[in-house]
């Protein structure tokens, strides 16, 4: 108890001296996911009395990252911050700001085995020496949701989702001609789903140096013929009404198109599952893997979502609490529950096995599509993920150039060349700002 | 023209009287402006660990960036359109209300309401009205054969932000125009009417020139409004899109600095923006104010 008192005093917190040490956790989960996250924190707080996790919602992923950086510069940083996968490059470059998780767990004397985590998840967040820098928490991968009732109405087999993009086109036409729905498909996250995951799924390079894992001197390579073909097709499909654009970033206009049964198919994060099922009031939802072009063998998809980063500058006793919470968080029970509640991937093998044992996938068909898809093949250098500096801005550029294609201002080739040129300029800027 | 010089017998008093204003200006303007200028010469990583002096590199990068040039152009189009539209509509409304004998105060109150609306709310409101999926206006436009989509069509997006920004400012302009109109002596207009001048002739030869101080003041205020205060509207409607077609300078400062964490470039943009406003204000007072008769 003496050490606790010392810790509380040291930290200069306003908490009552005998109260538990408070640990702030900034996150970006609003709505249903936010409630589930609060549930995880509350369960941890109830499980012991030494520490108290205080989750604080900070807005979107980009806003949370920005807020954490601003707070760090002002010396007011939280202990834990949830950073989305495209912020990884920024966090990794900030060596003095980040307390790497492997180091934290070692210093706190907690058991920690990176091999317990899914390789496709863990690879994303380890440095070149294989040290895990952040704590995986909510990783997802895009899947395809489809409206089984519309499929039946259009004379399609509701249990045979389209496998290839050629199927998507043919099915969409059939659906539209039969009047079962007004549009074939829509998508959230054009950058993440139709560009980055599309590339990994087709085993295409996203950028040089193993998609940026190899260092700062990387260059984007989106301007390859396959991505150009796909973007061009999306434009053609948009003109034909087969595809409807859901907006930039996360594509906020896409989900209503699917919920209102305007579009028969919808590609988005596996973590949208809870929301999709809650909103699909008058129809049955099928979940399947992302489509691929018929002449290509699908590889594996890559993750999205976020991990938890620990920031420097707090008292040791508080970091002990962080480590203790991380151990709790990665326990199979907690992880399996989180996975089942939200649709995020089970990040450890044990959590996946536990969910299987509990019969979760039999009761919830399609809930395992995400994990099957991400582990379909052993990841190649092209499909293990991506790690670039300033990638939050590069995502914006992807959106902008894609909009130019859809509005007819540019062809897919020109847009992708411009995207690569603008993105590379940002990469050089980042390299200059972060070179040693 | 009379001289504006006043002689203070006490040498210290004028400085003392000015001191509070000078203190506030230094703390809230000169200090941050100085910091922005200094930061615009630096390159910094997001967390602020490594800072390098790069001289004018941030400026040269900006001036050779086609996106920045297009943002300048977008800002010019946007500001001029907002100023012209909101001044024009406000003047028309003010003239109409000024002619009313009964119910003028009721109209005035109604016309003032939009000014009480926060920019972000105004943005959301127009965003809803024009939303391609759920909005009522695109639905009506579709009936006359126009396919509205401000998430992809740059012109649509520009129209949307101009309408949203002007709508809010019309109220402000209206109340000043109305006050200006009501301070014009009735006898002047009556004399002109007796001399046989029609309503249009009276408006352009008597009313409008006598409104010039008000118009000048409003023009300055509107340009500043369009360049700075419309941030919330842009943020709530288009976020500068599609493809940066509504990315006005002040929004670009925010998105590059706060979202993109490129602090050097963002600081350089602020400095350029500050220079633009100083030059514009100078031109307005140096050349336009000469035509104003008080």
Interface residues (C-beta under 8 A of the other chain):
Chain A: X62 X66 X69 X72 X73 X90 X93 X94 X95 X96 X97 X245 X247 X248 X253 X256 X257 X390 X392 X393 X396 X399 X400 X401 X403 X404 X406 X407 X409 X422 X429 X432 X433 X434
Chain B: X43 X44 X45 X46 X47 X48 X49 X50 X52 X67 X132 X133 X134 X151 X152 X153 X154 X239 X241 X242 X243 X244 X255 X258 X259 X260 X261 X262
